[in-house]
Amino acid sequence: MQNELSIKSGSHFLFRNKVEGQIEVAEGKFLLTFEKQFELKAGHVVALTSGADIAPRIYSLCCGENEQYMQILYDLKPEGQLTPLLSTLKTGSYIYVSKPYGSFMPEKEMPMWWIATGTGIAPFRSMLQTGYKPQILLHGARVKDNFYFEREFKTALKAAYIQCYSGNEGVGDFFGRVSKYLEQKEQLPHDNKYYLCGRALMVVEVRDLLISKGIPYENIISEIFF
Ligand SMILES: Cc1cc2nc3c(=O)[nH]c(=O)nc-3n(C[C@H](O)[C@H](O)[C@H](O)COP(=O)(O)OP(=O)(O)OC[C@H]3O[C@@H](n4cnc5c(N)ncnc54)[C@H](O)[C@@H]3O)c2cc1C
């Protein structure tokens, strides 16, 4: 059902929105571009669905505050309810999207480390496009095509952009997972903020590691894609 101009689902109001384009950036990973109906802050998420018959899922926006369109980067879950439908959307299709919201937001003037795996890179692209820069960006992936937006990050961050590669093609800057990279670091700055984004396993493992290395809990900010 895509006739309604807005739908309500739980605590969310979602508004009909037009798809501006979609590309498969790597196998089973899609970058969906749609209308910008509301202002956003870097690090915000939206609730989104293809129609009133499917409960909305949450997605990190991966576009800057001043970009013309909104974008999300998502993983196709073949057995999932929503992403198989999203992956068939074409330019001009309708979706339903909430106002942007969230608390995974950068603090001005605060030195930051950004740590992501897979599509967890999305909010950091939003921050980068908005003008924020980290001391270090660690991006973990098992397939080299999953270092999304590689060129943008390399150009902007140079040696501060570190690809942690845990596959077997011999690419990346560091061989191993982001947790291994952090484990091998003798010292980590205690007064930086550490932003973690990705699947629960990585976020929990890295959070525990940072705490064991003396990073105060309040300096660790997490966004879990569950
Ligand atoms: C704050 C936040 C931000 C997020 N941002 C992103 C993002 O930027 N990009 C992104 O890709 N994802 C993101 N997610 C995850 C996203 O919200 C969805 O969970 C994801 O896209 C899967 O949606 P789906 O409807 O296709 O799968 P679902 O139908 O929700 O299923 C998810 C998985 O569970 C399995 N499953 C479903 N039902 C069962 C069952 N009964 N028993 C066992 N297994 C089952 C499915 O096979 C599938 O693999 C985020 C989540 C949160 C909370």
The ligand as a Gaussian input file, in Angstrom:
#p B3LYP/6-31G(d) Opt

LIG

0 1
 C       20.317000       2.301000      15.293000
 C       20.335000       1.339000      14.107000
 C       20.902000       1.736000      12.913000
 C       20.946000       0.842000      11.829000
 N       21.535000       1.255000      10.676000
 C       21.688000       0.369000       9.658000
 C       22.373000       0.761000       8.455000
 O       22.818000       1.912000       8.291000
 N       22.514000      -0.180000       7.476000
 C       22.032000      -1.476000       7.621000
 O       22.210000      -2.295000       6.714000
 N       21.355000      -1.848000       8.735000
 C       21.159000      -0.958000       9.744000
 N       20.463000      -1.337000      10.856000
 C       19.764000      -2.668000      10.850000
 C       18.369000      -2.505000      10.176000
 O       17.528000      -1.726000      11.018000
 C       17.642000      -3.846000       9.897000
 O       17.678000      -4.613000      11.067000
 C       18.268000      -4.654000       8.749000
 O       18.294000      -3.879000       7.565000
 C       17.484000      -5.958000       8.468000
 O       16.176000      -5.652000       8.028000
 P       15.274000      -6.758000       7.298000
 O       13.851000      -6.323000       7.466000
 O       15.734000      -7.030000       5.914000
 O       15.529000      -8.053000       8.134000
 P       14.631000      -8.652000       9.330000
 O       13.351000      -9.172000       8.827000
 O       14.564000      -7.638000      10.421000
 O       15.550000      -9.858000       9.765000
 C       16.909000      -9.601000      10.205000
 C       17.674000     -10.902000      10.207000
 O       17.117000     -11.787000      11.183000
 C       16.776000     -12.992000      10.580000
 N       15.483000     -13.389000      11.161000
 C       14.314000     -12.755000      11.019000
 N       13.365000     -13.391000      11.748000
 C       13.980000     -14.437000      12.353000
 C       13.569000     -15.459000      13.232000
 N       12.303000     -15.540000      13.645000
 N       14.484000     -16.345000      13.653000
 C       15.759000     -16.284000      13.268000
 N       16.232000     -15.338000      12.427000
 C       15.354000     -14.430000      11.980000
 C       16.651000     -12.742000       9.082000
 O       17.002000     -13.891000       8.360000
 C       17.638000     -11.627000       8.858000
 O       18.916000     -12.127000       8.568000
 C       20.397000      -0.459000      11.951000
 C       19.780000      -0.837000      13.147000
 C       19.755000       0.054000      14.212000
 C       19.111000      -0.398000      15.500000

